[in-house]
């Protein structure tokens, strides 16, 4: 507060003029006491002024006051603007100059507990939230040796009923960590979950009321295979490289006189099937494991492409490196190695580089090799040309083939070793008139655990197909439909060497408690009758009958002993399994369907007992087609068609014979191996009738109830049923390796240029 020097009035510090007298306040500083003294000393009684002067003074004072007020408002507003700008600048300064605050990182799982499938890779990183932490900086671990944890959070648990703690930790700050529980189901529950997943269920995660996350099944993804990703780059080439031929010529049975080759025949075979992710075609794989080390040295890929097969044979060293690849096409898959005369493309690798690309086609043999060392090694081959001397177009094609085939080989190896194989149980259900049974209930039960693992229905063609893991398991199927007698199919066995298990056709009778006469006849499968017509009838036969199909050890509903030649039994409608035994003969099992409209009779063929290293194959079928033929390929030789059949009924070198050749329906056709030898045997059935008539898409053999039974010293080893309701004339049934019967079960509707299927009789 200031005081006017002129009049002594109090003036606010913000004003420049005295509001009382209008005097300027510049350097006009006076204390309150001086102001009072000033007032007393002569200013208390101001001199008199004229009226005009007074008016003028008032007007002048008013103008001054207005000016002063305007100045005050201007100064005040300017000061506020200055303050606002200063405040904004201060805020910006604070923003730029504020010290950086370190927010602590955090790791957290989306749930506390997870349930995953056994032996299936699960990506647990997608269940981890990382706040302020790079996911690549997370370290993963588990507190159980049964849990395999990858650096990227991918987890595999290799046993059932495992409970473990999974931990994720920041590598830079170990104090930042989190964990969750991971567990696998029991063997029984895991099988159920897996089978349901393979058949379309469990596509999404499900959280229980207790907060446990059941991770979605990986089964559908596991069924696909993609050969195209370029996960592997070829190594640097060298003109000094050449193909190492030792692996191929040791595995394959190239020389019949040598004991140093043909090692592949003693290998353990594992089979898997997938679907090509690009083409949608079915892919079958035969995986050959070294019997001593279990290392995979060969994989055969068979892609079903309409009427032809694209067959790719991959060879791998003991260290898992690609050595040789052979790609060719055929209408049937027959046992043979990559002989030089066989058309197709061969890729010879050394240290992940393509050293030779060999093409064999109608124009002959062509070799495109990289470097002079491989060129010298090709002495004796035709059409040799070095990479450097090829056209730019050919070089580009060589480069493309190298990366394409190399990655296809490694992608195949990775897939078959990391994914469990898939098999399928398939068949048909008919009514008592032989018509397709639509919407019949199909329930698959595991006989190992006693639990139901799948429930579905037949389609309008009466067909069912259930995908199951390719494990050593045993199942049975129950079939039901309203107003029909229920049926059960027993003893369905799966294993790692089976990918398609065709079952016998199930027939369902309408509900009926009446009994019907059934006529059973018993024959020798090896020896003909003394009159030369038909097979020798058997006497002194014992019979047991059980309810259901393939019921070989259940409760009997009928028993009879010492039957001569034939007998009649009374049975209610339904399917039954007949067990026939006789001294010095193998036990034989056959199915019969009884109904008011069926024939209710059956011919049963038994084979004499076998000794060590002996096998016998018995083929039977219905009345149409009239002539089915057995073809047994013996171990590889220089002749691609070297096998036992109707026009070459015996081979003394391989102790094999077609003992019985039937040409007028029903069978049997009986083929015997009297001394199993080292190598691969393969058994086919050909529809001779329709092959000769060029009716390659005939359904007759498929609907003939053709059945192949394989016997060994211990009795019945395997029974195979022809795939039903499929066009075709060639049935590839099984192969024998190292004395083991391995199912193949392929069906072909083309014979190509293979004349042995239909050579004149």
LINBEL-V348910 format. One record per backbone hydrogen bond with DSSP energy under -0.5 kcal/mol. CO is the residue of the C=O (numbers start at 1). NH is the residue of the N-H. E is the energy in kcal/mol with one decimal. If there is no record, write none. Layout:
BEGIN
co:nh:e
CO:NH:E
CO:NH:E
END
This chain:
BEGIN
co:nh:e
2:11:-3.9
4:8:-2.2
9:4:-3.3
11:2:-3.0
12:15:-1.7
16:25:-3.2
18:22:-1.8
23:18:-2.7
25:28:-2.0
27:29:-1.1
28:30:-0.5
31:35:-2.1
32:36:-1.9
33:37:-2.4
34:38:-2.9
35:39:-1.8
36:40:-1.9
37:41:-2.2
38:43:-0.9
39:42:-0.7
39:44:-0.8
44:46:-0.6
50:54:-2.3
51:55:-2.2
52:56:-2.7
53:57:-2.5
54:58:-2.3
55:59:-2.7
56:60:-2.7
57:61:-2.6
58:62:-2.5
59:63:-2.4
60:64:-2.2
61:65:-2.5
62:66:-2.4
63:67:-2.5
64:68:-2.7
65:69:-2.7
66:70:-2.3
67:71:-2.5
68:72:-2.5
69:73:-2.4
70:74:-2.4
71:75:-2.8
72:76:-2.6
73:77:-2.7
74:78:-2.6
75:79:-2.2
76:80:-2.0
77:81:-2.5
78:82:-2.4
79:83:-2.2
80:84:-2.7
81:85:-2.7
82:86:-2.3
83:87:-2.5
84:88:-2.5
85:89:-2.5
86:90:-2.2
87:91:-2.5
88:92:-2.7
89:93:-2.4
90:94:-2.5
91:95:-2.5
92:96:-2.6
93:97:-2.3
94:98:-1.4
100:102:-0.5
101:103:-0.7
102:104:-0.6
106:131:-3.0
108:129:-3.1
112:181:-2.8
113:213:-2.4
114:183:-1.8
115:215:-2.2
116:185:-0.6
117:120:-1.1
122:124:-1.2
122:155:-3.1
123:126:-0.7
124:127:-1.5
125:128:-1.4
127:110:-2.3
129:108:-1.8
129:131:-0.6
130:132:-0.7
131:106:-2.5
134:137:-2.6
135:138:-1.5
137:171:-2.5
139:169:-2.3
141:167:-3.1
144:147:-1.4
146:148:-0.6
146:158:-1.7
147:149:-0.6
148:150:-0.5
148:156:-2.3
150:153:-1.7
153:124:-2.2
154:150:-2.9
155:122:-2.7
156:148:-3.4
156:158:-0.5
157:119:-3.3
162:184:-1.9
164:166:-0.5
164:182:-2.7
165:143:-1.3
166:180:-2.0
167:141:-1.9
168:178:-2.1
169:139:-3.4
173:170:-0.5
173:176:-2.5
175:177:-0.9
176:170:-2.5
178:168:-2.7
180:166:-3.0
181:114:-2.5
182:164:-2.6
183:116:-2.6
185:161:-2.2
186:190:-3.0
187:191:-1.8
188:192:-1.9
189:193:-2.4
190:194:-2.6
191:195:-2.8
192:196:-2.4
193:197:-2.1
194:198:-2.5
195:199:-1.3
196:201:-2.9
197:200:-1.6
202:217:-2.2
206:208:-0.5
206:214:-3.5
208:211:-1.9
211:113:-0.6
212:208:-2.6
212:214:-0.7
213:115:-2.9
213:215:-0.9
214:206:-1.7
218:222:-2.6
219:223:-1.2
221:224:-1.5
223:275:-2.9
225:227:-0.5
225:277:-2.9
229:231:-1.6
238:241:-1.4
239:373:-1.4
241:374:-0.5
243:245:-0.8
245:249:-2.1
246:250:-1.0
247:250:-0.7
247:251:-2.2
248:252:-2.4
250:263:-2.0
251:264:-2.3
252:254:-1.9
252:262:-1.5
254:256:-0.5
255:258:-0.7
262:265:-1.5
263:266:-1.8
264:267:-1.4
268:270:-0.5
268:289:-3.0
270:287:-3.3
272:285:-2.9
274:283:-3.1
275:225:-2.4
276:280:-2.7
281:276:-2.9
282:304:-2.3
283:274:-2.5
284:302:-2.8
285:272:-1.9
285:287:-0.5
286:288:-0.5
286:300:-2.7
287:270:-2.5
287:289:-0.6
288:297:-1.7
288:298:-1.0
289:268:-2.0
290:294:-2.7
295:290:-3.2
295:297:-0.6
297:316:-2.2
298:288:-2.9
299:301:-0.6
299:314:-3.2
300:286:-2.3
301:303:-0.5
301:312:-2.6
302:284:-2.7
302:304:-0.5
303:305:-0.8
303:310:-2.3
304:306:-0.6
305:308:-2.4
308:305:-2.6
309:311:-0.7
309:330:-1.9
310:303:-2.5
310:312:-0.5
311:328:-2.6
312:301:-3.4
312:314:-0.6
313:326:-2.1
314:299:-2.2
315:323:-2.8
315:324:-1.2
317:320:-2.1
321:317:-2.6
323:349:-2.1
324:315:-2.5
325:347:-2.8
326:313:-2.9
327:345:-2.7
328:311:-3.1
330:309:-3.4
332:334:-0.8
337:339:-2.5
339:342:-1.9
344:360:-2.6
345:327:-3.0
346:358:-2.6
347:325:-1.8
347:349:-0.6
348:355:-2.6
348:356:-1.4
349:244:-0.5
350:353:-0.8
352:235:-1.8
353:350:-2.4
353:355:-0.7
355:370:-2.3
356:348:-2.8
356:358:-0.6
357:368:-2.3
358:346:-3.1
359:361:-0.5
359:366:-2.3
360:344:-2.2
361:364:-1.8
364:361:-2.3
366:359:-2.8
367:369:-0.6
367:385:-2.2
368:357:-2.2
369:371:-0.7
369:387:-2.5
371:375:-1.4
372:376:-2.3
373:377:-1.5
374:378:-0.9
375:378:-0.8
376:379:-1.3
378:381:-2.6
383:367:-3.5
385:369:-1.8
386:389:-1.0
387:390:-1.6
391:395:-2.6
392:396:-2.5
393:397:-2.0
394:398:-2.4
395:399:-2.6
396:400:-2.4
397:401:-2.6
398:402:-2.2
399:403:-1.8
400:404:-2.4
401:405:-2.8
402:406:-2.0
403:407:-1.8
404:408:-2.1
405:409:-2.3
406:410:-2.1
407:411:-3.0
408:412:-1.9
409:413:-2.4
410:414:-2.6
411:415:-2.0
412:416:-2.5
413:417:-1.4
414:418:-1.5
415:419:-2.0
421:470:-2.4
423:468:-2.7
424:426:-0.6
424:501:-3.3
425:466:-2.7
426:503:-2.4
427:464:-2.3
428:506:-2.5
429:437:-2.7
430:508:-2.4
431:434:-1.9
435:431:-2.8
436:438:-0.8
437:440:-0.6
440:458:-1.8
441:480:-1.5
442:444:-0.5
442:456:-2.7
443:478:-2.2
444:453:-2.6
444:454:-1.4
445:447:-0.6
445:476:-1.9
446:450:-2.5
451:446:-2.9
454:444:-2.5
456:442:-2.9
458:439:-1.4
459:462:-2.3
462:429:-1.9
463:459:-2.0
464:427:-1.9
466:425:-2.9
468:423:-3.3
469:471:-2.4
471:473:-1.2
473:494:-2.6
474:447:-1.9
474:448:-0.9
475:492:-2.8
476:445:-2.8
477:489:-3.0
478:443:-2.3
479:487:-2.1
480:441:-2.8
481:484:-2.2
483:511:-2.2
487:479:-3.1
488:490:-0.6
488:549:-2.3
489:477:-2.2
491:493:-0.8
492:475:-2.7
494:473:-1.5
495:498:-1.5
496:271:-3.2
499:424:-0.6
500:502:-0.9
501:426:-2.1
506:430:-3.0
508:432:-0.7
509:485:-3.3
514:573:-0.6
516:571:-2.3
518:520:-0.6
518:569:-2.4
519:602:-2.1
520:567:-2.2
521:604:-3.0
522:538:-2.0
523:606:-2.7
527:536:-2.5
529:532:-2.0
532:534:-0.5
534:529:-2.2
536:524:-2.9
538:565:-2.4
541:563:-3.4
542:581:-2.3
543:560:-2.5
544:579:-3.3
545:557:-3.3
545:558:-1.3
546:577:-2.8
548:551:-0.6
549:490:-2.7
550:552:-1.2
555:547:-0.6
558:545:-2.8
560:543:-3.4
563:541:-3.0
563:565:-0.7
564:566:-2.5
565:522:-2.7
567:520:-3.0
569:518:-2.8
569:571:-0.5
571:516:-2.7
574:594:-2.8
575:548:-2.9
576:578:-0.5
576:592:-2.2
577:546:-2.3
577:579:-0.5
578:580:-0.6
578:590:-1.9
579:544:-2.0
580:588:-2.2
581:542:-2.7
582:585:-2.0
584:609:-2.0
588:580:-2.8
590:578:-3.6
592:576:-2.4
594:574:-2.5
600:519:-2.1
602:521:-2.2
604:523:-3.0
606:525:-3.1
607:586:-2.9
611:614:-1.5
613:676:-2.2
615:673:-3.1
616:711:-3.0
617:619:-0.5
617:671:-2.6
618:709:-2.4
619:668:-0.7
619:669:-2.0
620:707:-2.8
622:666:-2.7
626:628:-0.5
626:665:-2.4
627:688:-0.8
627:689:-1.4
629:686:-2.5
631:633:-0.6
631:684:-2.8
632:644:-3.2
633:682:-1.9
638:640:-0.6
639:642:-1.4
641:643:-1.3
642:634:-1.2
644:632:-2.6
645:648:-1.2
648:645:-1.4
649:658:-3.2
651:656:-1.8
655:674:-3.3
655:675:-0.7
656:651:-2.3
657:659:-1.1
657:672:-2.9
660:662:-0.6
660:670:-1.2
665:667:-1.6
666:621:-2.1
669:619:-2.8
669:671:-0.5
670:659:-1.5
670:660:-1.7
671:617:-3.2
672:657:-2.1
672:674:-0.6
673:615:-2.2
679:738:-0.6
681:736:-2.6
682:633:-3.4
683:733:-2.1
683:734:-1.1
684:631:-2.5
685:731:-3.0
686:629:-2.7
686:688:-1.5
687:691:-2.3
688:692:-2.2
689:693:-0.7
690:695:-2.7
691:694:-1.3
694:696:-1.0
695:698:-1.6
698:728:-2.3
699:703:-1.7
701:704:-1.6
701:706:-0.6
704:622:-1.9
706:722:-2.2
707:620:-2.3
708:720:-3.1
709:618:-2.6
710:717:-3.4
710:718:-1.4
711:616:-2.0
712:715:-1.8
715:712:-2.7
718:710:-2.9
720:708:-2.7
729:687:-2.8
730:732:-0.6
730:748:-2.9
731:685:-2.4
731:733:-0.7
732:746:-1.8
733:744:-2.3
733:745:-1.3
734:683:-2.9
735:742:-3.4
736:681:-2.2
737:740:-2.5
740:737:-2.1
740:742:-0.6
741:743:-0.5
742:735:-2.4
746:732:-2.7
748:729:-2.1
748:730:-1.8
751:754:-1.9
753:755:-1.3
754:757:-1.1
755:758:-1.3
755:759:-0.6
END
